[in-house]
Amino acid sequence: MNSNRPKNLDLTTIQLPLPAKASILHRISGFALFFAVAFMLYALQASLESEQAFGGIQELMDHWLAKLITWGILSALGYHLIAGVKHLLMDMGIGETKESGRVGAMITLIAGFVVIALAGVWVW
């Protein structure tokens, strides 16, 4: 029997490696995008109804909550895109080693943070 196996599976005490954290964030951003589609489709449908409805959506988008939702959607989209490109590179055989996976995860997290910050500047 392998004695190196974890005995405590409390997720709050397990220290995950950086690639695992980047992967979990990629999954969370994809999950968020799935639900964001409803918000985006509603806004698109309402804006195409009439000129008054378009004006109403424009006014709604000036509200802080709509800006926060928009920023969240753009943040999830940006991070998911960057992490997806990293996964595509790994599918081509680039960055499959343990060390290059760590570097790739670090680049993904830094680039994701930059995209999230830029999305925040653009929305607000």
N, CA, C and O atoms as CSV, one atom per row, in Angstrom:
chain,resi,resn,atom,element,x,y,z
A,1,MET,N,N,0.845,-1.182,0.000
A,1,MET,CA,C,0.000,0.000,0.000
A,1,MET,C,C,0.888,1.243,0.000
A,1,MET,O,O,1.912,1.278,0.683
A,2,ASN,N,N,0.497,2.260,-0.765
A,2,ASN,CA,C,1.282,3.487,-0.896
A,2,ASN,C,C,1.037,4.390,0.309
A,2,ASN,O,O,-0.085,4.843,0.532
A,3,SER,N,N,2.081,4.650,1.079
A,3,SER,CA,C,1.920,5.468,2.284
A,3,SER,C,C,1.988,6.958,1.979
A,3,SER,O,O,1.779,7.775,2.876
A,4,ASN,N,N,2.278,7.338,0.718
A,4,ASN,CA,C,2.359,8.756,0.347
A,4,ASN,C,C,1.000,9.329,-0.041
A,4,ASN,O,O,0.909,10.507,-0.388
A,5,ARG,N,N,-0.022,8.546,0.008
A,5,ARG,CA,C,-1.356,9.020,-0.359
A,5,ARG,C,C,-1.874,9.962,0.715
A,5,ARG,O,O,-1.579,9.780,1.897
A,6,PRO,N,N,-2.652,10.978,0.311
A,6,PRO,CA,C,-3.176,11.913,1.308
A,6,PRO,C,C,-4.184,11.241,2.229
A,6,PRO,O,O,-4.992,10.416,1.802
A,7,LYS,N,N,-4.117,11.606,3.475
A,7,LYS,CA,C,-5.048,11.051,4.455
A,7,LYS,C,C,-6.168,12.041,4.780
A,7,LYS,O,O,-7.245,11.650,5.229
A,8,ASN,N,N,-5.904,13.301,4.550
A,8,ASN,CA,C,-6.873,14.353,4.827
A,8,ASN,C,C,-7.284,14.967,3.492
A,8,ASN,O,O,-6.456,15.587,2.824
A,9,LEU,N,N,-8.511,14.813,3.101
A,9,LEU,CA,C,-8.978,15.351,1.836
A,9,LEU,C,C,-9.783,16.634,2.026
A,9,LEU,O,O,-10.680,16.926,1.235
A,10,ASP,N,N,-9.474,17.389,3.054
A,10,ASP,CA,C,-10.102,18.685,3.272
A,10,ASP,C,C,-9.528,19.657,2.241
A,10,ASP,O,O,-8.348,20.000,2.304
A,11,LEU,N,N,-10.353,20.099,1.298
A,11,LEU,CA,C,-9.876,20.931,0.199
A,11,LEU,C,C,-9.329,22.284,0.652
A,11,LEU,O,O,-8.572,22.919,-0.081
A,12,THR,N,N,-9.701,22.725,1.839
A,12,THR,CA,C,-9.184,24.013,2.320
A,12,THR,C,C,-7.752,23.897,2.815
A,12,THR,O,O,-7.065,24.910,2.949
A,13,THR,N,N,-7.288,22.684,3.088
A,13,THR,CA,C,-5.924,22.517,3.584
A,13,THR,C,C,-4.966,21.973,2.524
A,13,THR,O,O,-3.752,21.990,2.729
A,14,ILE,N,N,-5.490,21.490,1.397
A,14,ILE,CA,C,-4.644,20.962,0.329
A,14,ILE,C,C,-4.110,22.126,-0.493
A,14,ILE,O,O,-4.877,22.990,-0.920
A,15,GLN,N,N,-2.805,22.153,-0.715
A,15,GLN,CA,C,-2.177,23.210,-1.519
A,15,GLN,C,C,-2.076,22.712,-2.959
A,15,GLN,O,O,-1.261,21.842,-3.264
A,16,LEU,N,N,-2.898,23.261,-3.833
A,16,LEU,CA,C,-2.905,22.854,-5.232
A,16,LEU,C,C,-1.762,23.526,-5.985
A,16,LEU,O,O,-1.398,24.656,-5.661
A,17,PRO,N,N,-1.186,22.853,-6.983
A,17,PRO,CA,C,-0.154,23.489,-7.800
A,17,PRO,C,C,-0.764,24.565,-8.700
A,17,PRO,O,O,-1.971,24.568,-8.943
A,18,LEU,N,N,0.070,25.470,-9.187
A,18,LEU,CA,C,-0.391,26.593,-9.997
A,18,LEU,C,C,-1.160,26.156,-11.249
A,18,LEU,O,O,-2.198,26.748,-11.547
A,19,PRO,N,N,-0.696,25.145,-11.996
A,19,PRO,CA,C,-1.492,24.718,-13.152
A,19,PRO,C,C,-2.900,24.244,-12.780
A,19,PRO,O,O,-3.839,24.432,-13.553
A,20,ALA,N,N,-3.051,23.637,-11.616
A,20,ALA,CA,C,-4.379,23.193,-11.172
A,20,ALA,C,C,-5.277,24.394,-10.896
A,20,ALA,O,O,-6.459,24.386,-11.242
A,21,LYS,N,N,-4.715,25.422,-10.276
A,21,LYS,CA,C,-5.503,26.633,-9.998
A,21,LYS,C,C,-5.930,27.309,-11.298
A,21,LYS,O,O,-7.068,27.761,-11.422
A,22,ALA,N,N,-5.006,27.376,-12.274
A,22,ALA,CA,C,-5.336,27.977,-13.572
A,22,ALA,C,C,-6.421,27.161,-14.277
A,22,ALA,O,O,-7.314,27.725,-14.910
A,23,SER,N,N,-6.339,25.839,-14.166
A,23,SER,CA,C,-7.331,24.969,-14.792
A,23,SER,C,C,-8.706,25.129,-14.139
A,23,SER,O,O,-9.725,25.155,-14.830
A,24,ILE,N,N,-8.730,25.234,-12.844
A,24,ILE,CA,C,-10.001,25.419,-12.131
A,24,ILE,C,C,-10.630,26.760,-12.512
A,24,ILE,O,O,-11.842,26.841,-12.713
A,25,LEU,N,N,-9.817,27.805,-12.612
A,25,LEU,CA,C,-10.335,29.106,-13.038
A,25,LEU,C,C,-10.857,29.052,-14.471
A,25,LEU,O,O,-11.832,29.726,-14.804
A,26,HIS,N,N,-10.210,28.252,-15.320
A,26,HIS,CA,C,-10.681,28.088,-16.695
A,26,HIS,C,C,-12.067,27.453,-16.708
A,26,HIS,O,O,-12.938,27.868,-17.473
A,27,ARG,N,N,-12.267,26.455,-15.869
A,27,ARG,CA,C,-13.577,25.805,-15.784
A,27,ARG,C,C,-14.636,26.754,-15.221
A,27,ARG,O,O,-15.770,26.777,-15.701
A,28,ILE,N,N,-14.270,27.532,-14.212
A,28,ILE,CA,C,-15.205,28.480,-13.613
A,28,ILE,C,C,-15.600,29.547,-14.628
A,28,ILE,O,O,-16.769,29.927,-14.709
A,29,SER,N,N,-14.620,30.037,-15.412
A,29,SER,CA,C,-14.936,31.064,-16.413
A,29,SER,C,C,-15.859,30.492,-17.496
A,29,SER,O,O,-16.745,31.195,-17.982
A,30,GLY,N,N,-15.662,29.243,-17.873
A,30,GLY,CA,C,-16.561,28.619,-18.846
A,30,GLY,C,C,-17.966,28.464,-18.304
A,30,GLY,O,O,-18.944,28.678,-19.020
A,31,PHE,N,N,-18.065,28.090,-17.035
A,31,PHE,CA,C,-19.363,27.976,-16.371
A,31,PHE,C,C,-20.063,29.340,-16.331
A,31,PHE,O,O,-21.262,29.433,-16.592
A,32,ALA,N,N,-19.315,30.387,-16.006
A,32,ALA,CA,C,-19.887,31.739,-15.961
A,32,ALA,C,C,-20.351,32.180,-17.347
A,32,ALA,O,O,-21.398,32.814,-17.479
A,33,LEU,N,N,-19.582,31.849,-18.371
A,33,LEU,CA,C,-19.972,32.222,-19.731
A,33,LEU,C,C,-21.251,31.524,-20.169
A,33,LEU,O,O,-22.054,32.096,-20.907
A,34,PHE,N,N,-21.439,30.298,-19.718
A,34,PHE,CA,C,-22.665,29.571,-20.049
A,34,PHE,C,C,-23.887,30.355,-19.579
A,34,PHE,O,O,-24.867,30.479,-20.315
A,35,PHE,N,N,-23.834,30.879,-18.364
A,35,PHE,CA,C,-24.972,31.635,-17.835
A,35,PHE,C,C,-24.998,33.070,-18.356
A,35,PHE,O,O,-26.055,33.700,-18.362
A,36,ALA,N,N,-23.868,33.591,-18.787
A,36,ALA,CA,C,-23.818,34.944,-19.326
A,36,ALA,C,C,-24.527,35.044,-20.670
A,36,ALA,O,O,-24.990,36.118,-21.056
A,37,VAL,N,N,-24.610,33.933,-21.375
A,37,VAL,CA,C,-25.275,33.930,-22.678
A,37,VAL,C,C,-26.724,34.419,-22.540
A,37,VAL,O,O,-27.216,35.129,-23.417
A,38,ALA,N,N,-27.401,34.054,-21.472
A,38,ALA,CA,C,-28.789,34.487,-21.262
A,38,ALA,C,C,-28.866,36.010,-21.153
A,38,ALA,O,O,-29.739,36.632,-21.760
A,39,PHE,N,N,-27.959,36.610,-20.385
A,39,PHE,CA,C,-27.934,38.072,-20.237
A,39,PHE,C,C,-27.648,38.747,-21.578
A,39,PHE,O,O,-28.290,39.734,-21.938
A,40,MET,N,N,-26.687,38.206,-22.303
A,40,MET,CA,C,-26.310,38.812,-23.581
A,40,MET,C,C,-27.421,38.662,-24.621
A,40,MET,O,O,-27.685,39.594,-25.381
A,41,LEU,N,N,-28.066,37.508,-24.660
A,41,LEU,CA,C,-29.153,37.316,-25.617
A,41,LEU,C,C,-30.354,38.204,-25.296
A,41,LEU,O,O,-31.014,38.710,-26.203
A,42,TYR,N,N,-30.636,38.393,-24.010
A,42,TYR,CA,C,-31.726,39.296,-23.626
A,42,TYR,C,C,-31.425,40.710,-24.100
A,42,TYR,O,O,-32.286,41.373,-24.678
A,43,ALA,N,N,-30.205,41.171,-23.855
A,43,ALA,CA,C,-29.839,42.530,-24.264
A,43,ALA,C,C,-29.901,42.672,-25.784
A,43,ALA,O,O,-30.363,43.696,-26.286
A,44,LEU,N,N,-29.448,41.675,-26.512
A,44,LEU,CA,C,-29.489,41.726,-27.968
A,44,LEU,C,C,-30.934,41.739,-28.467
A,44,LEU,O,O,-31.299,42.551,-29.316
A,45,GLN,N,N,-31.744,40.837,-27.935
A,45,GLN,CA,C,-33.138,40.762,-28.370
A,45,GLN,C,C,-33.879,42.059,-28.067
A,45,GLN,O,O,-34.628,42.561,-28.905
A,46,ALA,N,N,-33.671,42.598,-26.878
A,46,ALA,CA,C,-34.360,43.841,-26.500
A,46,ALA,C,C,-33.879,45.014,-27.347
A,46,ALA,O,O,-34.675,45.877,-27.716
A,47,SER,N,N,-32.595,45.053,-27.655
A,47,SER,CA,C,-32.079,46.185,-28.428
A,47,SER,C,C,-32.548,46.148,-29.879
A,47,SER,O,O,-32.576,47.186,-30.541
A,48,LEU,N,N,-32.914,44.980,-30.382
A,48,LEU,CA,C,-33.365,44.870,-31.767
A,48,LEU,C,C,-34.876,45.036,-31.928
A,48,LEU,O,O,-35.384,45.088,-33.048
A,49,GLU,N,N,-35.599,45.119,-30.792
A,49,GLU,CA,C,-37.049,45.232,-30.845
A,49,GLU,C,C,-37.507,46.532,-31.484
A,49,GLU,O,O,-38.303,46.522,-32.423
A,50,SER,N,N,-37.005,47.647,-30.975
A,50,SER,CA,C,-37.400,48.954,-31.489
A,50,SER,C,C,-36.342,49.976,-31.084
A,50,SER,O,O,-35.413,49.682,-30.333
A,51,GLU,N,N,-36.518,51.179,-31.605
A,51,GLU,CA,C,-35.580,52.252,-31.259
A,51,GLU,C,C,-35.700,52.629,-29.784
A,51,GLU,O,O,-34.696,52.930,-29.139
A,52,GLN,N,N,-36.929,52.615,-29.242
A,52,GLN,CA,C,-37.128,52.924,-27.837
A,52,GLN,C,C,-36.514,51.839,-26.945
A,52,GLN,O,O,-35.926,52.145,-25.908
A,53,ALA,N,N,-36.650,50.581,-27.350
A,53,ALA,CA,C,-36.070,49.484,-26.577
A,53,ALA,C,C,-34.550,49.586,-26.587
A,53,ALA,O,O,-33.903,49.308,-25.577
A,54,PHE,N,N,-33.980,49.980,-27.712
A,54,PHE,CA,C,-32.532,50.165,-27.792
A,54,PHE,C,C,-32.092,51.261,-26.832
A,54,PHE,O,O,-31.085,51.122,-26.139
A,55,GLY,N,N,-32.852,52.353,-26.796
A,55,GLY,CA,C,-32.554,53.429,-25.853
A,55,GLY,C,C,-32.669,52.956,-24.405
A,55,GLY,O,O,-31.882,53.351,-23.545
A,56,GLY,N,N,-33.659,52.107,-24.153
A,56,GLY,CA,C,-33.813,51.559,-22.803
A,56,GLY,C,C,-32.622,50.697,-22.397
A,56,GLY,O,O,-32.169,50.757,-21.254
A,57,ILE,N,N,-32.120,49.903,-23.327
A,57,ILE,CA,C,-30.945,49.068,-23.038
A,57,ILE,C,C,-29.726,49.960,-22.815
A,57,ILE,O,O,-28.900,49.674,-21.949
A,58,GLN,N,N,-29.609,51.036,-23.590
A,58,GLN,CA,C,-28.493,51.965,-23.388
A,58,GLN,C,C,-28.545,52.585,-21.997
A,58,GLN,O,O,-27.519,52.703,-21.328
A,59,GLU,N,N,-29.736,52.979,-21.562
A,59,GLU,CA,C,-29.889,53.534,-20.211
A,59,GLU,C,C,-29.575,52.487,-19.152
A,59,GLU,O,O,-28.915,52.783,-18.157
A,60,LEU,N,N,-30.051,51.260,-19.368
A,60,LEU,CA,C,-29.793,50.171,-18.429
A,60,LEU,C,C,-28.290,49.911,-18.294
A,60,LEU,O,O,-27.803,49.627,-17.200
A,61,MET,N,N,-27.564,50.008,-19.395
A,61,MET,CA,C,-26.128,49.741,-19.376
A,61,MET,C,C,-25.343,50.821,-18.634
A,61,MET,O,O,-24.163,50.624,-18.342
A,62,ASP,N,N,-25.962,51.943,-18.327
A,62,ASP,CA,C,-25.307,52.986,-17.539
A,62,ASP,C,C,-25.389,52.705,-16.041
A,62,ASP,O,O,-24.696,53.353,-15.257
A,63,HIS,N,N,-26.220,51.758,-15.634
A,63,HIS,CA,C,-26.365,51.418,-14.223
A,63,HIS,C,C,-25.134,50.644,-13.765
A,63,HIS,O,O,-24.561,49.882,-14.544
A,64,TRP,N,N,-24.721,50.829,-12.513
A,64,TRP,CA,C,-23.498,50.202,-12.006
A,64,TRP,C,C,-23.577,48.678,-12.007
A,64,TRP,O,O,-22.571,48.000,-12.218
A,65,LEU,N,N,-24.796,48.133,-11.768
A,65,LEU,CA,C,-24.934,46.679,-11.738
A,65,LEU,C,C,-24.748,46.088,-13.136
A,65,LEU,O,O,-24.121,45.040,-13.290
A,66,ALA,N,N,-25.291,46.757,-14.150
A,66,ALA,CA,C,-25.117,46.291,-15.530
A,66,ALA,C,C,-23.651,46.376,-15.935
A,66,ALA,O,O,-23.145,45.506,-16.643
A,67,LYS,N,N,-22.972,47.425,-15.483
A,67,LYS,CA,C,-21.540,47.547,-15.783
A,67,LYS,C,C,-20.745,46.447,-15.091
A,67,LYS,O,O,-19.795,45.909,-15.658
A,68,LEU,N,N,-21.137,46.118,-13.871
A,68,LEU,CA,C,-20.459,45.048,-13.146
A,68,LEU,C,C,-20.669,43.699,-13.839
A,68,LEU,O,O,-19.735,42.905,-13.955
A,69,ILE,N,N,-21.887,43.445,-14.294
A,69,ILE,CA,C,-22.178,42.204,-15.013
A,69,ILE,C,C,-21.403,42.162,-16.328
A,69,ILE,O,O,-20.834,41.132,-16.688
A,70,THR,N,N,-21.385,43.277,-17.033
A,70,THR,CA,C,-20.640,43.343,-18.292
A,70,THR,C,C,-19.155,43.102,-18.058
A,70,THR,O,O,-18.511,42.378,-18.816
A,71,TRP,N,N,-18.616,43.708,-17.010
A,71,TRP,CA,C,-17.205,43.503,-16.679
A,71,TRP,C,C,-16.947,42.033,-16.333
A,71,TRP,O,O,-15.932,41.468,-16.739
A,72,GLY,N,N,-17.850,41.426,-15.595
A,72,GLY,CA,C,-17.711,40.015,-15.261
A,72,GLY,C,C,-17.736,39.123,-16.501
A,72,GLY,O,O,-16.955,38.177,-16.610
A,73,ILE,N,N,-18.633,39.427,-17.426
A,73,ILE,CA,C,-18.722,38.641,-18.661
A,73,ILE,C,C,-17.445,38.800,-19.476
A,73,ILE,O,O,-16.890,37.811,-19.953
A,74,LEU,N,N,-16.976,40.029,-19.639
A,74,LEU,CA,C,-15.751,40.262,-20.403
A,74,LEU,C,C,-14.537,39.636,-19.722
A,74,LEU,O,O,-13.640,39.126,-20.394
A,75,SER,N,N,-14.508,39.673,-18.399
A,75,SER,CA,C,-13.409,39.058,-17.658
A,75,SER,C,C,-13.391,37.550,-17.861
A,75,SER,O,O,-12.339,36.962,-18.112
A,76,ALA,N,N,-14.561,36.928,-17.751
A,76,ALA,CA,C,-14.656,35.479,-17.958
A,76,ALA,C,C,-14.280,35.118,-19.390
A,76,ALA,O,O,-13.572,34.138,-19.623
A,77,LEU,N,N,-14.750,35.905,-20.342
A,77,LEU,CA,C,-14.445,35.642,-21.746
A,77,LEU,C,C,-12.948,35.786,-22.021
A,77,LEU,O,O,-12.355,34.948,-22.701
A,78,GLY,N,N,-12.343,36.847,-21.493
A,78,GLY,CA,C,-10.913,37.071,-21.715
A,78,GLY,C,C,-10.065,35.971,-21.113
A,78,GLY,O,O,-9.174,35.443,-21.779
A,79,TYR,N,N,-10.328,35.613,-19.856
A,79,TYR,CA,C,-9.541,34.568,-19.210
A,79,TYR,C,C,-9.763,33.225,-19.896
A,79,TYR,O,O,-8.816,32.467,-20.105
A,80,HIS,N,N,-11.006,32.932,-20.245
A,80,HIS,CA,C,-11.313,31.656,-20.885
A,80,HIS,C,C,-10.605,31.556,-22.237
A,80,HIS,O,O,-10.123,30.486,-22.608
A,81,LEU,N,N,-10.542,32.654,-22.965
A,81,LEU,CA,C,-9.852,32.673,-24.246
A,81,LEU,C,C,-8.358,32.411,-24.070
A,81,LEU,O,O,-7.781,31.594,-24.788
A,82,ILE,N,N,-7.736,33.097,-23.123
A,82,ILE,CA,C,-6.301,32.930,-22.888
A,82,ILE,C,C,-5.989,31.505,-22.432
A,82,ILE,O,O,-5.048,30.888,-22.931
A,83,ALA,N,N,-6.764,30.984,-21.495
A,83,ALA,CA,C,-6.541,29.618,-21.023
A,83,ALA,C,C,-6.831,28.606,-22.125
A,83,ALA,O,O,-6.183,27.562,-22.193
A,84,GLY,N,N,-7.785,28.901,-22.975
A,84,GLY,CA,C,-8.084,28.014,-24.096
A,84,GLY,C,C,-6.938,27.951,-25.083
A,84,GLY,O,O,-6.628,26.881,-25.606
A,85,VAL,N,N,-6.303,29.087,-25.346
A,85,VAL,CA,C,-5.135,29.105,-26.231
A,85,VAL,C,C,-4.004,28.281,-25.612
A,85,VAL,O,O,-3.303,27.554,-26.316
A,86,LYS,N,N,-3.829,28.398,-24.293
A,86,LYS,CA,C,-2.799,27.592,-23.618
A,86,LYS,C,C,-3.094,26.105,-23.794
A,86,LYS,O,O,-2.182,25.317,-24.045
A,87,HIS,N,N,-4.349,25.722,-23.665
A,87,HIS,CA,C,-4.719,24.317,-23.845
A,87,HIS,C,C,-4.511,23.866,-25.291
A,87,HIS,O,O,-4.109,22.726,-25.526
A,88,LEU,N,N,-4.779,24.741,-26.260
A,88,LEU,CA,C,-4.532,24.397,-27.656
A,88,LEU,C,C,-3.044,24.182,-27.907
A,88,LEU,O,O,-2.657,23.258,-28.622
A,89,LEU,N,N,-2.207,25.044,-27.312
A,89,LEU,CA,C,-0.761,24.868,-27.442
A,89,LEU,C,C,-0.319,23.549,-26.825
A,89,LEU,O,O,0.534,22.855,-27.379
A,90,MET,N,N,-0.896,23.205,-25.682
A,90,MET,CA,C,-0.553,21.930,-25.052
A,90,MET,C,C,-1.019,20.752,-25.918
A,90,MET,O,O,-0.352,19.718,-25.950
A,91,ASP,N,N,-2.137,20.888,-26.611
A,91,ASP,CA,C,-2.598,19.834,-27.515
A,91,ASP,C,C,-1.627,19.640,-28.684
A,91,ASP,O,O,-1.551,18.553,-29.256
A,92,MET,N,N,-0.884,20.698,-29.035
A,92,MET,CA,C,0.114,20.596,-30.105
A,92,MET,C,C,1.465,20.126,-29.575
A,92,MET,O,O,2.432,20.035,-30.332
A,93,GLY,N,N,1.536,19.828,-28.277
A,93,GLY,CA,C,2.767,19.311,-27.705
A,93,GLY,C,C,3.676,20.377,-27.112
A,93,GLY,O,O,4.809,20.081,-26.734
A,94,ILE,N,N,3.198,21.608,-27.026
A,94,ILE,CA,C,4.000,22.708,-26.486
A,94,ILE,C,C,3.627,22.904,-25.022
A,94,ILE,O,O,2.457,23.112,-24.702
A,95,GLY,N,N,4.608,22.840,-24.139
A,95,GLY,CA,C,4.362,23.104,-22.728
A,95,GLY,C,C,3.762,21.953,-21.966
A,95,GLY,O,O,2.936,22.163,-21.079
A,96,GLU,N,N,4.156,20.745,-22.290
A,96,GLU,CA,C,3.582,19.583,-21.612
A,96,GLU,C,C,4.386,19.114,-20.404
A,96,GLU,O,O,3.897,18.298,-19.622
A,97,THR,N,N,5.599,19.610,-20.237
A,97,THR,CA,C,6.397,19.171,-19.091
A,97,THR,C,C,5.905,19.859,-17.829
A,97,THR,O,O,5.147,20.827,-17.885
A,98,LYS,N,N,6.345,19.349,-16.704
A,98,LYS,CA,C,5.905,19.889,-15.417
A,98,LYS,C,C,6.320,21.359,-15.266
A,98,LYS,O,O,5.515,22.196,-14.860
A,99,GLU,N,N,7.573,21.663,-15.593
A,99,GLU,CA,C,8.057,23.044,-15.441
A,99,GLU,C,C,7.419,23.982,-16.457
A,99,GLU,O,O,7.037,25.099,-16.108
A,100,SER,N,N,7.297,23.545,-17.715
A,100,SER,CA,C,6.669,24.422,-18.706
A,100,SER,C,C,5.179,24.588,-18.430
A,100,SER,O,O,4.596,25.612,-18.784
A,101,GLY,N,N,4.559,23.593,-17.803
A,101,GLY,CA,C,3.161,23.738,-17.398
A,101,GLY,C,C,2.996,24.792,-16.330
A,101,GLY,O,O,2.022,25.545,-16.327
A,102,ARG,N,N,3.964,24.845,-15.412
A,102,ARG,CA,C,3.938,25.869,-14.360
A,102,ARG,C,C,4.140,27.262,-14.960
A,102,ARG,O,O,3.454,28.214,-14.588
A,103,VAL,N,N,5.093,27.366,-15.895
A,103,VAL,CA,C,5.346,28.658,-16.554
A,103,VAL,C,C,4.130,29.071,-17.377
A,103,VAL,O,O,3.737,30.238,-17.366
A,104,GLY,N,N,3.531,28.114,-18.091
A,104,GLY,CA,C,2.336,28.405,-18.882
A,104,GLY,C,C,1.178,28.871,-18.017
A,104,GLY,O,O,0.440,29.782,-18.390
A,105,ALA,N,N,1.024,28.242,-16.858
A,105,ALA,CA,C,-0.043,28.650,-15.940
A,105,ALA,C,C,0.214,30.061,-15.410
A,105,ALA,O,O,-0.711,30.859,-15.264
A,106,MET,N,N,1.494,30.357,-15.122
A,106,MET,CA,C,1.829,31.692,-14.629
A,106,MET,C,C,1.548,32.750,-15.700
A,106,MET,O,O,0.992,33.809,-15.409
A,107,ILE,N,N,1.940,32.450,-16.939
A,107,ILE,CA,C,1.671,33.382,-18.046
A,107,ILE,C,C,0.170,33.550,-18.239
A,107,ILE,O,O,-0.308,34.662,-18.462
A,108,THR,N,N,-0.569,32.458,-18.156
A,108,THR,CA,C,-2.025,32.516,-18.309
A,108,THR,C,C,-2.660,33.386,-17.228
A,108,THR,O,O,-3.527,34.209,-17.522
A,109,LEU,N,N,-2.236,33.209,-15.991
A,109,LEU,CA,C,-2.812,33.992,-14.895
A,109,LEU,C,C,-2.449,35.473,-15.017
A,109,LEU,O,O,-3.295,36.335,-14.777
A,110,ILE,N,N,-1.206,35.777,-15.384
A,110,ILE,CA,C,-0.789,37.177,-15.530
A,110,ILE,C,C,-1.530,37.825,-16.698
A,110,ILE,O,O,-2.055,38.930,-16.568
A,111,ALA,N,N,-1.570,37.132,-17.845
A,111,ALA,CA,C,-2.281,37.677,-19.006
A,111,ALA,C,C,-3.773,37.827,-18.704
A,111,ALA,O,O,-4.400,38.798,-19.128
A,112,GLY,N,N,-4.334,36.874,-17.978
A,112,GLY,CA,C,-5.741,36.972,-17.588
A,112,GLY,C,C,-5.996,38.172,-16.701
A,112,GLY,O,O,-6.995,38.870,-16.870
A,113,PHE,N,N,-5.096,38.419,-15.753
A,113,PHE,CA,C,-5.241,39.585,-14.884
A,113,PHE,C,C,-5.176,40.877,-15.696
A,113,PHE,O,O,-5.938,41.810,-15.443
A,114,VAL,N,N,-4.268,40.933,-16.671
A,114,VAL,CA,C,-4.154,42.123,-17.523
A,114,VAL,C,C,-5.435,42.335,-18.317
A,114,VAL,O,O,-5.929,43.459,-18.412
A,115,VAL,N,N,-5.975,41.264,-18.886
A,115,VAL,CA,C,-7.215,41.371,-19.665
A,115,VAL,C,C,-8.380,41.805,-18.776
A,115,VAL,O,O,-9.209,42.617,-19.187
A,116,ILE,N,N,-8.440,41.266,-17.567
A,116,ILE,CA,C,-9.508,41.639,-16.643
A,116,ILE,C,C,-9.399,43.109,-16.264
A,116,ILE,O,O,-10.408,43.811,-16.197
A,117,ALA,N,N,-8.179,43.577,-16.015
A,117,ALA,CA,C,-7.973,44.994,-15.683
A,117,ALA,C,C,-8.343,45.886,-16.862
A,117,ALA,O,O,-8.993,46.915,-16.679
A,118,LEU,N,N,-7.938,45.503,-18.064
A,118,LEU,CA,C,-8.274,46.299,-19.253
A,118,LEU,C,C,-9.783,46.316,-19.495
A,118,LEU,O,O,-10.335,47.345,-19.885
A,119,ALA,N,N,-10.451,45.189,-19.266
A,119,ALA,CA,C,-11.907,45.144,-19.419
A,119,ALA,C,C,-12.571,46.078,-18.403
A,119,ALA,O,O,-13.548,46.757,-18.719
A,120,GLY,N,N,-12.032,46.106,-17.186
A,120,GLY,CA,C,-12.572,47.004,-16.164
A,120,GLY,C,C,-12.405,48.462,-16.546
A,120,GLY,O,O,-13.316,49.267,-16.351
A,121,VAL,N,N,-11.251,48.804,-17.087
A,121,VAL,CA,C,-11.022,50.188,-17.528
A,121,VAL,C,C,-11.971,50.545,-18.663
A,121,VAL,O,O,-12.516,51.648,-18.705
A,122,TRP,N,N,-12.166,49.601,-19.586
A,122,TRP,CA,C,-13.023,49.876,-20.733
A,122,TRP,C,C,-14.489,50.015,-20.320
A,122,TRP,O,O,-15.192,50.885,-20.833
A,123,VAL,N,N,-14.954,49.173,-19.405
A,123,VAL,CA,C,-16.367,49.201,-18.998
A,123,VAL,C,C,-16.673,50.394,-18.108
A,123,VAL,O,O,-17.691,51.061,-18.294
A,124,TRP,N,N,-15.806,50.668,-17.145
A,124,TRP,CA,C,-16.094,51.741,-16.202
A,124,TRP,C,C,-15.662,53.045,-16.770
A,124,TRP,O,O,-15.819,54.082,-16.124
